[in-house]
């Protein structure tokens, strides 16, 4: 369990002309106790996340990203058939563990 990544925090979404821009802040298990740096150290081989779009328990879309931001374009939304409310979920990914727990944000 000590290798499992923490869930990201402070998920927020902003509507930019219909496209939804999702941003979050990563967390670390390694070297994150200091307050000197503006951001916690990565603590992994590479920065990696899994982003999911959920309608209830159904996964409509799953994307792998390498930065703490993802854009859900109007084209993607139309292809996924999202209407009304849905959930955006993000998990940090460890090369040793895989995805950690998902942080979730309800939209709509």
N, C-alpha and C positions, 0 to 999 in steps of 0.2 A: 504493500500500500504506500510505502514511502516514495515509490517512483511515480505514482499516479499524479498527473498534472492537476493543478487547481482549476476550478472553473473561472473563466474571465469575469470581470466585474464592470459595472457602470455601462451596460449596454444602452445605447441610445440610437434612435433612428430619426433622420431628417428627410423630409420630402423635398426633392429638388426637381421641380417640373414633372412630377409623377414618378420619377425614379426614387427609390428609397435607399438612402445611404446609411448603412449600419456601421457603427463604430463601437469599440470597446477597449478596455485596458487589460493587458495581460497581467498574470500573477506568476510568482516564482516560488519554487521550493528551496532554491539554492542561492544564498548570498543576498536575500531580500530584506535583511533586518536593518541595514544602514539607511540613513536619511540624507546622505551626502549627494547621491546621484539623482538627476531629475526623473529617471525611470529605473525600475528594477532590472537586474541582469537577466538575460534570457534563460540561462540554466539548462538549455537543450542544445542539441547539435544544430538545429535550424528552427526558425520561427514558423510554426505551422498551426493551422486551425481547420476545423470542419464547421461549415455553416449549413444549417438545415432550415427549410421552410416547411412548416407543419400545418395541416388542417386536421385538427383533432389529433388522433394517433397516426395519421397517414403522413408519410414523408413525401412531399410534392417535389422537392429539389434538394440535392446535396452537393455542395461545392467544397473544394479544398483551396485554401488561400494561404498566402505567406506574409500577410500584413494584417494589423488589427482594424481592417476596414473591408467592407464588401458592398457592392452596389447591385441592388435588385431592380433591374431596368423594367420599363413598361413592357418590352417584348417578352422578357422572362415571366413577368406577372401574367400576361395574356396566355403564354404557353402553358403555365401551371394552372390556369383557370381559377386564380384566387379571386374571391369576391367576398366582401364582408370581412370578418375577422380571421386572422391566421396568426401563427406564432413563428418568430425567428429564434433560432437556437444556435449557440456557438460553443464549441469545446476546443480547448488547447490540445495539441497532439504532441506526444513524446515518442521519440524513435524506439525507446525501450518498452513503453507501456501501451502506446496507441492513444486514442482519444480519452480524455478525462471526462468528468461530469459536464453536462451542458448547462450553460446559463441561458435563460429564456426571457423573451420579451414579447408580449401580446401586442398586435397591431390591429387597429380598426375596431 
